[in-house]
Structure formats: structure tokens, C-alpha cells
Amino acid sequence: MPLRGVGHSKLVGDEAPFFDSLAELDAWFTQPHSKLAGVFRYQPRPPVKGQSDNRGKLLVRYATIIKLVTRRIGGYTESPSGTCYTFNFWSLCDTFVYFSHHRITVPPSGWINAAHKQGVKMLGVLILEHSESDTDGLKLLLGNVPSLSTGSDAASGSIRLSAHYASCLAELAFQRGFDGYLLNFESSLPGGAEQARALTAWITLLRAELRSKVGTHADVVWYDSVIINGELRYQNRLNHRNLPFFLASDALFTNYFWPPNYPALGAGYFLSIDPVLLGNSPITRNVQTRVKTLQSVLTGVDVWGRSQYGGGGFNSYRAITHIDPQSLGLSVALFGPAWTWESEQDKPGWNWEQWWDYERKLWIGPSNPGETVPVPDPPKRSDNPPYNEGAFKPLSAFFVNTPSPDPAKSPFYTCFSPGIGWSWFVDGVNVLQTEKGWTDIDKQCSIGNLAWPTPTLQWEGDGRNEDLPTALTAFDMTDGWNGGNTLKVSVACGGSDAEDAFFRCIWLPVQSLTISAGRSYETCIAYKPGSDETVDLDLAVMVKPLSLGEEGETKLEVGQAILTDLLHGWSKQELTFTSTSTSGPISIAVGLVVGFVAKDPSLPCNFALSLGKLAVYPSPPTPPISVGSPHVFWACFTPDSATDSLANLVGVLTWDTALSLPPMPPIDPYKNHPEDPRPAWVLDDALPQSVSFLYFNVYVTTYASEIDTSDLLPTTFIGTTGLDGRANRFYVEPQCLPQGLERKRCLRFYVQGVTNLGEVLPWERCAFVDYIIKP
């Protein structure tokens, strides 16, 4: 990043964002590589009771231009030193493809983290495009052979298959932390049907390697392009000509040039396929064979509208209406969601706030319930019947709003960041202010899936029949607890003449989650109330079931909220809650009960809340156990080369973390009987999570003499980890350091951990390292 900022990192060889040939991939594997420790593991979302398993799902294919810019991963929308396109509707999405026109595209670690935090799979891309001289299509099947002429069986004429590249691609996905590949083969196969058959066999090898190395959740998706005779012929639906590729893969991603009757036609064809071929048989059902359903057919929709029925853009709902994911059960593969940014970014006065309003309308509709979204007239086509899809529908109208993974398996944390900002806050303190802003997808969190476009408020308690207040949500980039912003909720309430109107109370849901039966959890929320002198607020964090049990019982026990006042006007509340369900997971909403007292309740009043953090995590078991405290254990700075000035300093800052157990009481092994079944101490099963960190803040200061450090200057924030997928490393170069270091000789770096629950470590549990330039 050219200026001090979030996510500063160096791009080095072991983090190559793409490969332009299989030879480049082979060359990369000649060097040792380790798994990226800063990438979150994928955790599947738990099933939501009452939601149909037959509804179609959503795959989003995001295309970018990846290029190397001063040691960084960047692109037309991904400069870390500016505000750029970000994707923020993960709760509607099941799979995300990070696409580019390189032979092999590796999703950046920040995008993988953003997806995995919310239970979404992230796929890379293997692409073969129009090139008659390219031999990689055949080499993929034969392996890293010295000569392609050695690849056929002279007796039978068939192509011999090697698992070499299937193994390499699976190992690449494992090391970099993503979940499989989209196979985008838009080039005819010179070997015809024989090569097409061999390719489907190779796909099964790739699937097996991915399941072995990445996990049984790994996916291989085939793009509708090549057909059974090896020709490039887009079919735009599932049929006999692409069926073998579908059967060899986990899903078929169709092209988008289809007329409105094609989705139903493809669904009908799917229902005619022998269930044994689809894996729906005790004989074929195993670890390597995932049962295919209509959800496995992903029908392409291009937001850009290129030969797309309806014309794309805000008319995309017309095409999705015919795919009918709710009733028919087909899934949707959405091309080009960044259309909202790219189609508008060059217009005068365009800024991030305008884009967010545009983006939000496409995905979840307008902020005000009465507002309509105008759509342009769809293109007129003589071969299509008249359009009859009705008024505009946002994309969210077609898909399930799915909670994040169970916090018992992956603690839930959000600071409501969309992945961009102009400032950076640490425990409510603004440590960075930029002019152009920053983008760091690694810092992206849930934006509160029950809060957009407007929270569904309810009166708390029974008996109040007045109109509910109205609420609007927005990102406030001028304030934050940890991160770059808050989620600001503005509430407007009408006047009331009721006798009890002096104190009214509403329920404000923020985030949905699914929790395990019989488990206890804790939640913590940080907030800052904001209201004028005419309104006093009384807030309480609360957890409620999203649906009642069979006999109306809540199946949820909720404890008493504990309030703690924080600095800079912030407060936090914590409470414990337990699922008493015995019939499986239950869905909950976490939010705030807001009581407000107006000086004159007969007059309308307004108030606002700023939400800075929400975390949900499993409670430690009882009886009391030894719970560890995370530390940044040590730090080290290694310069790239000698320098005579801190102003020219380049190097790598590394560190390690450790776990500190509480002090041990005196132990007398002879005090109790040898057959006493009670252990001398009990450790928490979640102990490994106690040393898990979201990211690390890095600061620097200077002092005059290596003999005397008493004149240490105030620390300056210089960035966070995240862009390169390395958990314990930060690359230092002059652009990230403060000005005025030309005559300084002594530098001190501080590394401050932020845990997976969003807690900033106190300085006594952080580390620093000094670096001194010798004259």
C-alpha cells in the first residue's frame, strides 16, 4: 500500500496469484511451500429447520484482472489504497468463484477468509481458452511428460491418463486454503470424442484428489462449453451433449444464451436420468460420489446482459424468475456481479456511497418500503414471448438468507465492515485517517443479515397496538470500535397519547445464527448510543428464537446481560444462552432490546445506535477449567538488505503467538486416594481456539539512542496483516512508515494481536522488537 494503511503486505513467489501455463505450475512446485496459516478453514453452515432442502442455490462468479503492482495483488477494483468493489451478500450465496483469464487463478486469501467466515465455498479457476497452438489441454491429461507424443496407447489409440496435474491442483488448493475449481474449457479438443472421454476421466481424478487433500466438501464445477465430440458448443442447459461432463463433476454451470423455456427443459431432462448415474443409489453412494440433484444444475445469468434473456442489470430478476430456484429447484450461476461498480465508476461524481446504494438496491431492494426501483425496458426480441415477470425483485427475493456456521465450531465475530474504510479504529481510538480510503477484503465481516435493508422491528412485550417505529441502517465511516466503521441504526418513532407511552420498548434483530442442541453460548456486543436531549435510552443485548417449537415453546434459556462501560462513549454487554432443544439445531436472532423514554411522548422522537462489534462463541464447560490467555510471544525484524537510513528501510517483521495458562495451585499427589476419578486439572476442549487471531495491528516508534530508550515517541499505526494469507508476518517498506525518519537510527515495532472474538490484546500481552541502524 503506498501509504500507511490496512492490509499492507509483500507479494513473493510462494503467493503467486495465478499461473499462465502448466509449466509455470510445475516450476512453482520445484520449490518447497507451506500451507498459508492465515487462511480460515471452511466450515459448512448447519441445516436450518423449516427451510426446504430442495431450493436452488446461488453461485457467484466474480471476474477481475489480476496484475502485479509493486509486490502486491491488485486489479481494476482491488487497490488497497482506495475504495473499491466488495461483495457483501455472503448470506445469500453458497459458492463463490474468483475468476480471471489466466490458466490457473488462485483466489486471494482475503477473499477466501471473507467467504469462509460466513460458510461459503471459494473456488479457483482452471481455464483453457481459444488457442490452436496451446498444448496444455493435452498435457493436463498426460502429466508433465517430456514429449506429448508418448501419451497414447498405440494398441487401442486411447489417451493415457496421469494424475499429476490433478494432484498438483489439489495440493495448490490445500496450501492456499480454497475449496476446488471451476473448469472453464472454452477451446475445442483436437482429440475429439476420445479426448473428451479422457477429460471426464481426469475430472474424476481431480475430484478424488481434492476430497483427499482439501476435504469431502471440495467442489469441481464444469462450465457448459465443450460437448461429447470435443467441439466448443454452448448448450445453455443440461442435455445429452454435456451429460458426461456433468456426471464427472459436482455441478454444471450453464452458459447464459438461453431462451425462457430452457431452464424447465433442462430440469425435465435431469429428471429423466437414471438415479444410479446421479449417485442416488446404495451401490454408487460413497465418499467420492455426491448425489446430484436439480441444485447441481447452475443456470447462468449475466448481470451485464450479454445475450441474456431480460437484458441483465436490474432486469436480471426476469431471467431468475424462469430458473425458479424456489419451486423448480434449479440453482443460479451469477456472472459479473461487479456490474454495479464497473458500469458506473467513470460517471462524474461517482463515489463509494453512491455505488453502495446502487448495489444494495440490486441485491436487497430499496431502503424505504414504499420506494420503487425503476428498471429499463428489456430488449425486444422477436423470438421471445412478451415479458410477464412483473415488477422488479431484488436478488435476495429468490434465495435463502442463510446464517453463518455454528459458533460452536467457528466462533462468530463481526465489526460490520464491508471491507473498505477511510479510518482505522482500535478499541474506539482512531489510529489512521486516509484521504482516498482503503480496501481490504480480509477485514470484511457480516454486515448484520437481519439489519438490511431495514431491521424488522417489533414492540417488546404485549398489548401495544401503535404503529411501529421505522429504522434505517447505514455504514458510519467516521466512527468505529475495531475496524473501519460502525453499523448505524437510526430510529424514528411517532408520538403517542397512550398512558404508558412515557416508556416504550422495541426489539431490534441484527444477526441470525443456527446453534446446536443442548449447547451453551455467550454473546458480546459493543455499542454506542446516540440521541438528543429529548430521549433517554435503555439497552439490553438479547437472543431470541427465530421460530417456536412444536408446542410454542422457545427452547432457549437466556441469562442476565452484564454491562461494562468502555472508553470513548462505548459500552459492551455480555450474556449466556443455552439451547434446550432435543430435536436438533435451532435458529436464533441476536440483537438489542431498546427501551426509550421521551420527555414529551406525544411528539415524534428520533434516536440512533452505533454497533461496533458482535461476537457469539461457545461457553466454557463446567466445572471450572484452565482457560488459556493468548500472547504475542516474540517479534523479530529482518531487513532485506543493509541501509544507512530508516527512510529506505525494507524488511520482514515476523512473530509467534503463545498460550499462557493460569498459575497452578500447589499440587499434592498424595492428598487424595489413588482411585479418585477427579483429575487434578481440566483443560478446555476449545484451548486451540484461545490462540487464534483475526489479524495483528502493527505500530512503530523511534528513539534517539540505543543506550537510552526513555525518549520513545508516541507509536504510529502502520498497518495490519491479512493480504498475503500469512498469519504472523508483515512486510515493511518506506511507503508504510511515517515521514521524517531520515535522521533516525533507532526503531521499535510493536505487534498487537486481535483475537478471533475481536478482543484487542493488552500491551502487556503483546511484543515489540528494536531495530538499530549502525553508523
Secondary structure, 3 states (H helix, E strand, C coil): CCCCCCCCCCCCHHHCCEECCHHHHHHHHCCCCCCCCCCCCCCCCCCCCCCCCCCCCEEEEEECCCEEECCEEECCCCCCCCCCCCCCCHHHCCEEEEECCCCEECCCHHHHHHHHHCCCEEEEEEEECCCCCCCHHHHHHHCCCCCHHHHECCCCCCECCCCHHHHHHHHHHHHHCCCEEEEEECCCCCCHHHHHHHHHHHHHHHHHHHHHHCCCCCEEEEECCECCCCCECCCCCCCCCCHHHHHHCCEEECCCCCCCCHHHHHHHHHHCCCCCCCCCCCCCCECCECCCCHHHEEEEEECCCCCCCCCCHHHHHHHHHHHCCCCCCCEEEEECCCHHHHCCCCCCCCCHHHHHHHHHHHHHCCCCCCCCCCCCCCCCCCCCCCCCCCCCCCHHHHCCCCCECCCCCCCEEECCCCCEEEEEEECCEEEEEEEEEEECHHHCCCCCCCCCCCCCCEECCCCCCCCCCEEEEEEECCCCCCECCEEEEEEEECCCCCCCCCEEEEEEEEEEEEECCCCEEEEEEEEEEEECCCEEEEEEEEEEECCCCCCCCCCEEECCCEEEECCCCCEEEEEEEEECCCCCCEEEEEEEEEEEEECCCCCCEEEEEEEEEEEEEECCCCCCCECCEEEEEEEEEEECCCCCCHHHCCEEEEEEEEEECCCCCCCCCCCCCCCCCCCCCCECCCHHHHHCEEEEEEEEEEECCCCCCCCCCCCEEEEECCCCCCCCEEEECHHHCCCCCCCCCEEEEEEEEEECCCCECCHHHCEEEEEECCC
